[in-house]
């Protein structure tokens, strides 16, 4: 980095990464001082902080982590100079063998010939590292360091290799910045959809069933079903034709599409059945390509919009699994639009309209649009056809510009077969991620030899728009849980009304109200436990039910109801028809 003072601030990503990288070395030095028997693996900076992978004969308990943190602060106060030096390969191996660091030896041996083998020394501690680093441990603010977690991690990400312990940490130049960050972490824990999903009885996981395979419980599946019906109804009004296709396909299907070459590592292993190999499908486009190819098409038939709420499977590494936000099984709100080239702009515009209309219904306002492009230098990840890519990227860029959609461009984020629009949401806590996407594809229609007969009688190849509005229903639901903290709006809540009889005398009246509400299409439950009314109200509030109806003697005498809103409190006594109208308005207007 140059001498420009502004470069040496946390606003500069390069400086921030260097700061955190140096912290990872301070962490490793602290561990080796306290526990010399621990073996070092790797320790990089990451998007939010740093980590170090360690091979330890004992678990890093919270008490031990606290000791390590204290030792890190001492090292910062010692202001140890960081010095870089290089060694020839044989000397580098010997250097780490003498220190009994087998993981470092393996890393050195795997480095390509001619690559400089560099080390950084700070006091008594030396680590294999390419750098860069700060010039002194004194540059790090000791009271701005916090070790945040310790998880299992496979050596080099390979499940067949040793299981290590990964200590995560964060650090800031000022303690108040650390305090603000830790406060955000606490808020993230309160909003974590895995915690709320368990507390609210929405979904569960089970080790016997398998990691990354969540199961929706009745209340969670109610929300899931509402989301499914919501998007399917919108698509039907726009001329989509819904299909149902198998969750498996032959390996040859994915060889034809190119997924076998470009996506195999993310797929479950093939299953051999009657001399044919099958895989669980990771996406639905190959099936939909074959549906299109099932019969001949005229230019008059296009656009053809094929939609499906489809079950898909991807073999995600265990370390990235996260409840229903990222699992090995999920359901995509998927569709493929087969269009003529001159229809691209109109159909793409309709997809964007549907995305933004959906976001308005769910109150999603904090998002940005990204034009995801290929990396032209990467001939492995992407289908190798420069002319096709130039055509597709130019077409998508032109459409977005003509539609007046503000977007940024990101290299290397395209699908292997084409560029795409990603709509990335910024959640209440945590990093942004993609919810909706629309991809422009000139590649797969050619691979599957798809055609239509044009007006002049010639055969043409259609263009395909791959699009997902809710993305996966699972991830969309996880986003909603964290944004609302489980307090879904009335139209989406798994239980919309909880009837709370004050005494046993009111049980029958409360049950009658429940039956009337359900006959009108509302979701209601009666809490007829032998508990005080205060306890019933508190429990209903903990369940985040939008409306509670307290039922007492006066309500029975006057044939009224006394609703209590989750956030507005008591609404006063009213007749049943008025309450039903209030509910109906909330639901039909999709009130937030």
C-alpha positions in Angstrom: 0.0 0.0 0.0 1.1 3.5 -0.7 1.8 6.2 2.0 -1.6 7.8 1.5 -3.0 8.2 5.1 -6.5 7.4 3.9 -5.4 3.9 2.9 -4.6 3.0 6.5 -8.2 3.1 7.7 -10.9 0.4 8.2 -12.9 1.9 5.4 -10.2 0.6 3.0 -10.9 -3.2 2.5 -7.2 -3.9 1.8 -6.1 -2.4 5.1 -9.0 -4.1 6.9 -8.0 -7.5 5.5 -4.3 -6.9 6.4 -5.3 -6.0 10.0 -7.4 -9.1 10.4 -4.8 -11.3 8.8 -2.2 -10.0 11.3 -4.7 -10.8 14.1 -4.9 -14.4 12.9 -1.1 -14.6 13.5 -1.5 -13.1 16.9 -4.2 -15.7 17.7 -1.8 -18.5 16.6 1.0 -17.1 18.6 -1.2 -16.9 21.7 -2.3 -20.5 21.3 1.3 -21.7 20.9 2.4 -19.8 24.0 -0.3 -21.3 26.1 -0.6 -24.7 24.5 2.7 -25.7 22.6 1.3 -29.1 21.8 -1.4 -27.7 19.4 -0.6 -27.9 15.7 -1.1 -25.0 13.3 -3.0 -25.4 10.0 -4.1 -22.2 8.3 -5.3 -18.7 9.4 -6.7 -16.2 6.9 -8.7 -13.0 7.1 -12.3 -13.4 6.0 -15.2 -11.1 5.2 -15.9 -10.4 8.8 -12.8 -11.0 10.8 -10.4 -13.9 10.8 -9.9 -17.5 11.9 -7.2 -20.1 12.5 -7.6 -23.8 12.1 -5.9 -25.8 14.8 -5.3 -29.5 15.6 -5.7 -29.7 19.4 -5.9 -32.8 21.7 -8.5 -30.9 23.8 -11.6 -28.8 22.9 -11.3 -25.0 23.0 -13.9 -24.3 25.7 -15.1 -20.8 26.4 -12.7 -20.6 29.4 -9.8 -21.5 27.2 -10.9 -19.0 24.5 -10.9 -16.3 27.2 -7.3 -17.2 28.2 -6.2 -17.0 24.5 -7.9 -13.6 24.1 -6.0 -12.3 27.1 -2.7 -13.6 25.7 -3.5 -11.9 22.4 -3.9 -8.6 24.2 -0.4 -9.1 25.8 1.1 -9.8 22.4 -0.4 -6.5 21.1 1.1 -4.6 24.0 4.5 -6.1 23.3 4.6 -4.3 20.0 6.4 -7.2 18.2 7.9 -6.3 14.8 6.7 -8.5 11.9 9.6 -9.5 9.7 9.3 -11.3 6.3 11.9 -13.8 5.1 12.1 -16.5 2.4 13.7 -20.0 2.4 14.4 -22.5 -0.3 11.9 -25.4 -0.4 14.1 -28.0 1.4 15.1 -25.5 4.1 11.5 -24.5 4.5 10.3 -28.1 5.0 13.1 -28.7 7.5 12.2 -25.5 9.3 8.7 -26.6 9.9 9.6 -30.2 10.6 11.9 -29.0 13.4 8.9 -27.2 14.8 6.7 -30.3 14.5 4.1 -28.6 12.3 3.0 -31.3 9.9 0.2 -29.2 8.2 2.7 -26.5 7.4 5.1 -29.1 5.9 2.2 -30.4 3.7 1.4 -26.9 2.5 5.0 -26.2 1.6 5.4 -29.5 -0.3 2.2 -28.7 -2.3 3.4 -25.3 -3.4 4.3 -25.2 -7.2 7.9 -25.0 -8.1 9.2 -21.5 -8.4 6.8 -20.0 -5.9 8.6 -18.0 -3.2 8.2 -19.7 0.2 7.9 -16.9 2.7 7.5 -16.7 6.4 6.7 -14.0 8.9 8.4 -13.8 12.3 7.0 -11.9 15.3 9.0 -12.4 18.6 9.5 -16.1 19.2 6.7 -17.0 16.8 7.1 -17.7 13.0 4.4 -18.8 10.6 4.4 -19.8 6.9 2.6 -17.0 5.1 2.5 -15.0 1.8 1.3 -11.9 3.7 0.8 -9.0 3.7 0.8 -8.0 7.4 1.0 -4.9 9.6 4.5 -4.0 10.6 4.0 -4.5 14.3 1.5 -6.3 16.7 1.3 -2.9 18.4 -0.8 -1.6 15.5 -3.6 -3.9 16.8 -5.9 -2.5 19.5 -5.9 -5.2 22.2 -9.2 -4.3 23.8 -10.7 -4.3 20.3 -10.3 -8.1 19.9 -12.9 -10.7 20.5 -12.9 -14.4 19.8 -16.4 -15.2 18.7 -16.8 -18.9 18.1 -15.1 -22.3 17.7 -16.4 -24.8 15.2 -15.2 -28.1 13.6 -13.5 -27.8 10.2 -12.0 -30.4 7.8 -8.3 -29.9 6.9 -8.3 -28.3 3.4 -12.1 -28.6 3.3 -11.9 -32.4 2.7 -14.2 -34.6 4.8 -11.8 -37.5 4.3 -9.0 -35.6 6.1 -8.4 -34.6 9.7 -11.1 -32.7 11.7 -9.6 -29.5 13.1 -11.0 -26.8 15.4 -11.5 -23.4 13.8 -11.4 -20.4 16.2 -13.1 -17.3 14.7 -12.3 -13.8 15.8 -13.1 -10.2 15.1 -11.1 -7.0 15.8 -11.4 -3.3 15.4 -9.1 -0.3 15.9 -11.5 1.1 18.5 -13.3 -0.6 21.4 -16.6 1.2 20.7 -16.5 -0.2 17.2 -16.1 -3.7 18.6 -19.0 -3.1 21.1 -21.3 -2.0 18.3 -20.3 -5.1 16.2 -21.0 -7.4 19.2 -24.4 -5.7 19.7 -25.2 -6.5 16.1 -24.2 -10.1 16.7 -26.6 -10.3 19.6 -29.3 -8.9 17.5 -28.5 -11.5 14.8 -28.9 -14.2 17.5 -32.3 -12.9 18.5 -33.4 -12.9 14.8 -31.7 -16.1 13.8 -34.4 -18.1 11.9 -33.0 -21.4 13.3 -33.7 -20.2 16.9 -37.1 -18.7 16.1 -38.1 -21.6 13.9 -37.6 -24.0 16.8 -39.3 -21.7 19.4 -42.3 -21.1 17.1 -42.6 -24.8 16.0 -42.0 -24.0 12.3 -39.4 -26.6 11.3 -37.0 -29.0 12.7 -33.8 -30.9 11.9 -32.8 -34.4 12.9 -29.4 -36.0 12.7 -31.0 -39.4 11.9 -32.7 -37.9 8.9 -29.5 -36.1 7.9 -27.7 -32.7 8.0 -29.1 -30.0 5.7 -32.5 -31.8 5.4 -34.9 -29.7 7.4 -38.5 -30.8 8.0 -41.4 -28.4 8.1 -43.8 -28.8 11.0 -47.6 -28.0 10.6 -47.2 -24.3 11.4 -44.2 -23.9 9.2 -45.8 -25.8 6.4 -48.8 -23.6 6.6 -46.6 -20.5 5.9 -44.8 -22.5 3.2 -48.1 -23.4 1.5 -49.3 -19.7 1.6 -46.1 -18.7 -0.1 -46.5 -21.4 -2.7 -50.1 -20.5 -3.4 -49.3 -16.8 -3.5 -46.6 -17.1 -6.2 -48.4 -19.8 -8.2 -51.6 -17.7 -8.4 -49.6 -14.7 -9.7 -47.9 -16.8 -12.3 -51.2 -18.4 -13.5 -52.6 -14.9 -14.1 -49.5 -14.1 -16.3 -49.9 -17.2 -18.5 -47.5 -19.6 -16.8 -48.1 -23.3 -17.3 -47.2 -25.3 -14.2 -45.7 -28.8 -14.5 -44.5 -31.5 -12.1 -41.2 -33.3 -12.9 -39.1 -36.0 -11.1 -36.5 -35.2 -8.5 -34.0 -37.4 -10.3 -32.5 -37.5 -13.8 -30.0 -39.6 -15.6 -26.3 -38.5 -15.7 -26.7 -38.2 -19.4 -29.3 -35.5 -19.0 -26.8 -33.4 -17.0 -24.0 -34.2 -19.4 -26.2 -32.8 -22.2 -26.9 -29.7 -20.2 -23.3 -29.2 -19.2 -24.1 -29.4 -15.4 -22.1 -32.6 -15.1 -19.0 -30.8 -16.3 -19.6 -27.5 -14.5 -21.6 -28.4 -11.4 -20.7 -32.0 -10.5 -19.0 -31.2 -7.2 -22.3 -29.6 -5.9 -24.4 -32.7 -6.8 -25.1 -35.8 -4.8 -23.2 -38.9 -6.1 -24.7 -40.9 -8.9 -26.8 -43.9 -8.2 -26.3 -47.0 -10.5 -29.7 -48.7 -11.3 -30.1 -51.3 -14.0 -27.0 -50.2 -15.8 -28.0 -46.6 -15.8 -26.7 -43.8 -13.6 -29.1 -41.3 -11.9 -28.6 -38.3 -9.7 -30.7 -36.2 -7.5 -31.4 -33.0 -9.5 -29.7 -29.8 -8.4 -31.9 -27.7 -10.7 -34.8 -28.0 -13.0 -33.8 -26.5 -16.3 -32.8 -29.8 -18.0 -36.3 -31.3 -17.3 -38.0 -28.2 -18.6 -35.9 -28.3 -21.7 -37.1 -31.8 -22.4 -40.7 -30.7 -21.8 -40.3 -28.0 -24.5 -38.8 -30.6 -26.8 -41.7 -32.9 -26.3 -43.6 -31.4 -29.3 -43.0 -29.1 -32.2 -43.5 -25.3 -31.8 -44.4 -22.5 -34.1 -43.3 -18.9 -33.6 -46.9 -18.2 -32.7 -46.6 -20.4 -29.6 -43.9 -18.3 -28.0 -43.4 -17.2 -25.3 -44.0 -20.4 -23.5 -43.7 -20.0 -19.7 -43.1 -23.3 -17.8 -43.2 -23.0 -14.0 -42.7 -25.4 -11.1 -42.4 -25.5 -7.4 -39.6 -28.0 -7.6 -37.7 -30.1 -5.0 -34.0 -29.8 -5.6 -30.9 -31.3 -3.9 -27.3 -30.0 -3.7 -24.5 -31.4 -1.7 -23.5 -28.3 0.3 -20.5 -28.6 2.6 -21.6 -29.1 6.2 -19.9 -25.9 7.3 -22.2 -23.7 5.1 -25.5 -25.3 6.1 -27.8 -22.9 7.8 -31.3 -24.0 8.7 -33.7 -23.5 5.9 -31.7 -20.6 4.4 -29.1 -23.0 3.0 -29.8 -26.8 3.0 -29.2 -29.8 0.9 -32.9 -30.0 0.0 -34.9 -27.0 -1.0 -37.9 -26.0 -3.2 -37.3 -23.5 -6.0 -40.0 -21.2 -7.3 -38.6 -21.9 -10.7 -39.7 -21.1 -14.2 -38.3 -21.2 -17.8 -39.5 -18.8 -20.4 -38.9 -19.9 -24.0 -38.9 -16.8 -26.2 -38.0 -15.4 -29.6 -35.1 -13.0 -29.6 -37.4 -10.0 -30.2 -39.4 -11.0 -27.1 -36.5 -10.9 -24.6 -37.1 -7.3 -23.5 -40.8 -7.6 -23.0 -40.6 -10.9 -21.1 -37.7 -9.8 -19.0 -39.6 -6.6 -18.1 -42.6 -8.7 -17.0 -40.2 -10.8 -14.8 -38.8 -7.6 -13.2 -42.4 -6.3 -12.6 -43.3 -9.5 -10.9 -40.2 -9.4 -8.7 -40.8 -5.8 -7.6 -44.6 -6.3 -7.1 -43.8 -9.3 -4.9 -41.3 -7.2 -2.9 -44.0 -4.6 -2.3 -46.4 -7.2 -1.0 -43.8 -8.4 1.5 -42.5 -5.0 2.5 -39.0 -5.6 1.0 -37.4 -2.3 0.3 -33.7 -2.7 1.0 -32.2 -4.4 -2.1 -30.0 -3.8 -5.0 -29.8 -5.2 -8.6 -26.6 -6.8 -9.9 -25.8 -7.8 -13.5 -23.7 -10.9 -12.9 -21.2 -11.5 -15.7 -18.7 -14.3 -16.5 -15.0 -14.1 -16.0 -13.6 -14.3 -19.6 -10.4 -15.7 -18.3 -12.1 -18.7 -16.6 -12.5 -21.3 -19.3 -13.3 -24.1 -16.7 -16.3 -22.6 -14.9 -18.0 -21.1 -17.9 -19.2 -22.5 -21.2 -16.5 -21.6 -23.7 -18.2 -19.6 -26.4 -17.0 -15.9 -26.5 -19.5 -14.9 -29.3 -22.5 -16.4 -27.3 -21.3 -14.6 -24.1 -20.8 -11.3 -25.8 -24.3 -11.5 -27.3 -26.0 -12.5 -24.1 -24.2 -10.0 -21.9 -24.8 -7.1 -24.3 -28.5 -8.1 -24.6 -29.1 -8.2 -20.9 -27.2 -5.0 -20.2 -29.3 -3.2 -22.9 -32.6 -4.5 -21.5 -31.8 -3.4 -18.0 -30.7 0.0 -19.2 -33.8 0.4 -21.4 -36.0 -0.6 -18.4 -34.4 2.1 -16.3 -33.3 -0.4 -13.6 -30.3 0.8 -11.6 -27.7 -2.0 -11.4 -24.0 -2.7 -10.7 -21.9 -5.2 -12.6 -20.0 -8.1 -11.0 -17.5 -10.2 -12.9 -17.4 -14.0 -12.2 -20.9 -14.3 -10.8 -22.8 -15.5 -13.9 -24.3 -19.0 -14.2 -22.0 -21.2 -16.3 -24.4 -20.9 -19.3 -25.3 -17.2 -19.2 -25.4 -13.8 -17.5 -28.1 -12.9 -15.0 -29.8 -10.3 -13.0 -29.5 -11.0 -9.3 -31.7 -9.1 -6.8 -29.7 -9.0 -3.5 -31.6 -8.2 -0.3 -29.9 -6.5 2.7 -31.4 -8.2 5.7 -31.8 -6.6 9.2 -28.6 -8.3 10.2 -25.9 -10.1 8.4 -24.5 -9.9 4.8 -26.7 -9.4 1.8 -27.7 -12.4 -0.3 -29.6 -13.1 -3.5 -33.4 -13.8 -3.3 -34.6 -13.4 -6.9 -32.8 -14.0 -10.2 -33.5 -13.9 -13.9 -30.9 -15.5 -16.2 -30.5 -15.0 -20.0 -29.6 -18.3 -21.7 -28.5 -18.8 -25.4 -26.5 -21.9 -24.4 -28.8 -24.7 -23.1 -31.4 -24.3 -26.0 -28.5 -25.1 -28.4 -27.3 -28.0 -26.3 -30.7 -29.6 -26.3 -31.3 -28.7 -30.0 -34.5 -26.8 -29.2 -36.3 -25.2 -32.2 -39.4 -23.4 -33.4 -40.6 -22.8 -36.9 -40.4 -19.1 -37.7 -42.8 -17.1 -39.9 -40.7 -17.7 -43.0 -40.7 -21.5 -42.4 -37.1 -21.7 -41.2 -36.1 -23.4 -37.9 -34.8 -21.1 -35.2 -33.4 -21.7 -31.7 -35.4 -20.1 -28.9 -33.8 -18.1 -26.1 -34.5 -19.1 -22.5 -35.1 -16.9 -19.4 -34.4 -18.8 -16.2 -36.2 -17.0 -13.4 -37.0 -17.5 -9.7 -39.1 -14.8 -8.0 -39.1 -16.1 -4.4 -35.8 -17.9 -5.1 -36.2 -21.0 -3.0 -39.3 -20.9 -0.8 -37.1 -22.1 2.1 -34.7 -19.2 1.9 -37.5 -16.7 1.3 -39.2 -18.0 4.4 -35.9 -17.8 6.4 -35.6 -14.1 5.3 -39.2 -13.3 6.4 -38.7 -15.0 9.8 -35.6 -12.9 10.5 -37.1 -9.7 9.2 -40.3 -10.1 11.2 -38.6 -11.9 14.1 -41.4 -14.5 13.6 -44.2 -12.0 13.9 -45.7 -12.6 10.5 -48.3 -10.3 9.1 -51.9 -11.6 9.6 -52.3 -12.9 6.1 -49.1 -15.0 6.4 -49.3 -16.0 10.1 -49.8 -19.8 10.7 -52.3 -19.0 13.5 -54.2 -15.7 12.9 -56.4 -15.8 16.0 -56.0 -17.4 19.4 -59.3 -17.7 21.4 -58.6 -17.3 25.1 -61.5 -18.3 27.4 -61.2 -16.6 30.9 -62.9 -19.5 32.7 -64.0 -23.0 31.8 -67.6 -21.6 31.4 -66.4 -19.8 28.3 -64.8 -22.8 26.6 -67.8 -23.8 24.6 -68.4 -20.2 23.4 -64.7 -19.8 22.5 -64.8 -23.1 20.5 -67.9 -21.9 18.7 -66.1 -18.7 17.7 -63.1 -20.8 16.4 -65.4 -22.9 14.2 -67.1 -19.7 12.8 -63.7 -18.2 12.0 -62.4 -21.4 10.3 -65.6 -21.6 8.3 -64.7 -18.1 6.9 -61.3 -19.3 6.0 -59.3 -17.9 8.9 -56.7 -19.9 10.9 -57.7 -20.1 14.6 -56.9 -22.0 17.8 -58.5 -22.2 21.2 -56.4 -22.2 24.4 -58.7 -24.1 26.8 -55.9 -25.0 29.3 -56.7 -24.6 33.0 -54.4 -21.5 33.3 -54.9 -17.9 34.3 -55.8 -15.5 31.5 -52.6 -13.5 32.0 -50.6 -16.7 31.3 -52.6 -17.5 28.2 -52.1 -13.9 26.8 -48.3 -14.1 27.5 -48.1 -17.5 25.8 -50.0 -16.2 22.7 -47.7 -13.2 22.6 -44.6 -15.5 22.7 -46.2 -17.5 19.8 -46.5 -14.1 18.0 -50.2 -14.6 17.1 -51.5 -11.4 15.5 -54.9 -11.5 17.2 -56.0 -12.8 20.6 -59.6 -12.9 21.6 -60.2 -12.9 25.3 -63.6 -14.6 26.0 -65.4 -13.9 29.3 -68.9 -13.9 30.8 -69.7 -10.4 29.4 -68.8 -11.5 25.9 -71.1 -14.5 26.2 -74.0 -12.4 27.6 -73.6 -9.7 24.9 -72.6 -12.1 22.0 -69.5 -10.0 21.4 -65.7 -10.6 21.1 -62.9 -8.7 22.8 -59.9 -8.8 20.4 -56.4 -7.9 21.5 -53.8 -7.0 18.8 -50.2 -8.3 19.1 -48.8 -4.8 18.9 -51.8 -2.4 19.4 -53.2 -4.0 22.5 -56.9 -4.2 23.4 -59.2 -3.1 20.6 -62.4 -3.1 22.7 -65.5 -5.2 22.6 -67.2 -5.6 19.1 -69.6 -8.0 17.5 -68.3 -11.0 15.6 -69.1 -9.6 12.2 -67.0 -6.5 12.8 -64.1 -8.5 14.0 -64.3 -10.8 10.9 -64.4 -7.8 8.7 -61.3 -6.5 10.4 -59.5 -9.8 9.8 -60.7 -9.9 6.2 -59.3 -6.4 5.5 -55.9 -7.4 6.9 -55.7 -10.5 4.8 -57.0 -9.1 1.5 -54.9 -6.0 1.7 -51.9 -8.0 2.8 -51.4 -5.5 5.6 -47.9 -5.5 7.0 
